[in-house]
Amino acid sequence: MRQVFVLPYQSEWESEYAREAKRLRDVFGARLNSIHHMGSTSVPGLAAKPIIDILPVVNSLDGIEQFDEPMEALGYEAKGEFGMPGRRYYRKGGDERTHHIHLYAVGNPEIERHLVFRDYLRAHPEEANAYGTLKEQLAATYPYDIEAYIAGKDALVKELEHRAIAWGKEHD
């Protein structure tokens, strides 16, 4: 059974991202358009589950399954779309999850949504702090119930996302 852990921000998350991004660049090679650190571990000062979320952007999803085997060699489980059309999802670490890969093709609107949310939290540390405090409270309340943890932060995430999108439009 997975336990929900939320830790204070760890500065090594950025170097963990950089190490894994290099491995992903080696796997996807010329198909890779860009790669981004996203999610809570990408926001300095934000408490987070210690799972590095990475967003690689490829030129196309056509034939992308050819990379499942090399990803598995790096310790990832290939999960296909995993409930989100247009995404390919990989996870590493089993019940002790360490990395999530959210792979999209150039032009998918989910890319901008994830990145503007990250950038908004980076630019608004007071909002990031409130979000982190909620996550810590939820992890303490629901240490073995990831669904309740996710549901508990849903309203705030949607509110922050709405603000982030408006902020992103102002800062284009």
N, C-alpha and C positions, 0 to 999 in steps of 0.2 A: 504494500500500500504506500502510495506516494504521500509524503508529508509536505505541507506548504510551509516553506521557510521564506521570510522576508528579512533581508540583512541591510544594515546601513550601507550607503554607497561605498564601493571598494575601488580604489584607483586602478587596481590591476585589471579590472574588467576591460579597460581600453586596450591594454596590451594583449589580453586574451583574444579580443576581437581581431586585432592586427595579425596575430599568429594564424588564426583560423581563416581570415580573409586571404592570406597568402596561399594557404592550402586550397581554398576554393578557386582562386585565380589559376592555380596549376591544373585543377580538374577541368574547369570550364573553358580555359584558354581563350581563343579568339571569339567564342560565343558570348563571352561576358562583356557587357557594355559598361556597367558600373557596379559598385558594391558599397553597401551602407551598413553602418552599425545603427540599429534601431531599438525601440523598446526601452524599458526603464533603465537597463544597464548602460545605455548610451547617454544618459542625462546626469552630468556631474551633480552630486549631492542628493540624488533621489534614491530612497530605499527601494530595494528590488528583490525579487526572487533571483538567485544567482544563476540565471540562465541567459546566455548571450544570444540575443536575437539578431540575425543577419539577413539583410535583404539584397541578394544578388539580382541584377537586372540583365537579362539576356536579350539578344536580338530577336529571338522567336522561340516559342515553345515547341515548334515542329521537331519531332525526333528527340526531344529533351530526355526521354527515358533512357537513352544510351548512356547517360551519366549516372544512372542509379547504381550500377555496379561499382564504379570508382568512388562514389559517395559512400557506399556500404563498406568499401575498403578503408575509409577514414573513420568508420564506426557509426555511420548514420543509418537510420531506418528510412527507407523511401516510402512515403505515405500517399503519394499522388496528390490530387487536389485537396483531400482531407476536408471536404465541406465548403471549400471556397473555389468556385469556378475561376479558371485563369491563373491559379496559383499552383506551384509544386512545393510540397512541404516535406522537409526532412527533419528528423530529431535524433539527438545523440545522447546517450547516457542512460537509457532505460528509465527505471524508477528514480534514478539519481541524475535526472536530466541536466545537461550542461549547455547544450546549444540547440537552437531552433533556426532552421533555414526557411525563409519565405521567399521563394524564387518566382519572379514575374517577368513577363516580356515587356519590352519598351512600349510605353503608351498606356499601360494598365493604370487606371485611376487610383488603385489601391497604393501604388508607389507614393504618389503625392500625399495621400491621406496619412500614411505612416510617417513620412518625413516631416510634414508640417506639424504633426502632433509632437514629434520629438523636438523640433526646432522651437515650437511654442513653449514647451516645458523648459528648455534650455534658457530661453529669454525671460521666463517668468518663474524665478526660483521659489517665490512664495506659493504659487500654484503647485509647483512640483512638490514642495514640502507638505502641503495639505494632502496631496495625492499619496505621498509616501506614508504619512501618518495613518491615513485610512487603510492602506495596504497592511501596515504593521498590525493594526487593530484587528483586521479581518483574519490575518494569519494566526493571531493569538486565539481568536474566537473559533475558527474553523481549521485547526491544524491538519485534519485528515479529510477535508471535504473541499476539494478544488472547485467543484461546481458552486458551492455556497460562497466561496471566496470570490469567484468571478462575478457571480450575481450581485454580491455586496458592493462591488466597485462599479457596476455597470452604469448607474445613473451619473456618477461623477465623471466617468470616462466619456460618456456621451456629451455631457456639458462642456468638458474641457475640449473635446474634439470640435464641437460647434464653435467655441471661441477660437480655437487654433485655425480653423478654416477661414473664419472672418479675418483674423490677424494675418494669415498668409496672403489673402487677397490684397490687404493694405500694403504688404511688404514685397509685392512682386516687382 
